Amino acid sequence: MSFLVYNKSSEDMSEVGNASVDLIYTSPPYNIGTKYKNNLDKIDFVSFQKLLRKVFSECFRILKPEGRVIIEVADSIVTN
C-alpha cells in the first residue's frame, strides 16, 4: 500500500484523479479567529461558505463511489 500527503489547501486538488481516493479524513476550519502560522481563521460568513463548498466539492470529486468521508467537528466556545 502507498499513499501521498499534500500539505496545501483542499480547495484545489487537481493533482488527484477523479474517484481515486478511498478515505478522506478532514477537520475543516471553524472560522472563529484561530491563528495558524500566517493565516487567521476568520473570514466573513459568505466567504466561509464558499470555501467549504469548494473543499467539499473537491472531496466528493476525488472520492471513490464506495469511499468514505470522516469530518471531525470539535466543540468550540468563543468568548470576547
Helices and strands as residue ranges (DSSP letters): E 21-26, E 34-36, E 39-41, H 45-62, E 63-71
